[in-house]
Amino acid sequence: MTNQDHAKARQHRHRRVRKRVTGTTERPRLCVYRSLRHVYAQVVDDSQGHTLASASTAEGGIAAKGSNRESAAAVGKAVAERAVAAGLRRVVFDRGGYLYHGRVQALADAAREAGLEF
């Protein structure tokens, strides 16, 4: 399977999930994007189209020295702290078509430990 086929399959899974998963004002969506080098997470209110909090390894100071899972956990902790500071506790998790495994799972676990409920 080529890289384009993998990308198409992920986009198809993501669209299928997004039919049901939407962020509201009371419960916004925590969405994850994973590239080969970085991990990005943002809390989005889909009803208004606003990003309420975000974090990524591309920012200075968030990327942990160590494995990709540790860096993803640092992003999860940072986005959760920013969301809690914005007054958000409950979110809906959107894994973006990726398997709930590895970096995505590490980000989710760290966000839960930092105070988000999903």
Secondary structure as UniProt FT lines:
FT   HELIX           3..18
FT   TURN            19..20
FT   STRAND          29..34
FT   STRAND          39..45
FT   TURN            46..49
FT   STRAND          50..56
FT   TURN            57..58
FT   TURN            60..62
FT   HELIX           68..85
FT   TURN            86..87
FT   STRAND          92..94
FT   TURN            96..97
FT   HELIX           103..113
FT   TURN            114..115
//
